[in-house]
Amino acid sequence: MNLGKRPPSILVLSCLYIAIGIMGFAYHFPRPLAFHYEDVWIEGTELLAFVAGVFMLRGHNWARWLALAWTAFHVAISFPVVRQIAIHSLFLAVIVWLLFQSRARQYFASKGKERT
């Protein structure tokens, strides 16, 4: 594999994070009369998903860690609902596998070397 070539799994995962960030931001965007301070935190987490997706596309290693942390956060906030914990944990396991397989590691490592 060409070290600079983005693996298809990273392309798909990045696009999913971007889409989730955009759709979540639009869906949770507070209405002026119904604003609550927790809405700011919700919007912030959606923005983080978008940022992780964009910068994973660009090959930034920190962005894959942000994506991983974002998903782990969703596992944590799923407590005590067992079904949500199970689903988010499954997503987390798949994302960890995709982000840390050898081709993905090579991609993020090669992009980091290009920027230095």
Secondary structure, DSSP 8 states (H G I E B T S, - for coil): --TTS--HHHHHHHHHHHHHHHHHHHHH---GGG--HHHHHHHHHHHHHHHHHHHHHTT-HHHHHHHHHHHHHHHHTTTT-HHHHHHHHHHHHHHHHHHHSHHHHHHHHHHHHHH-
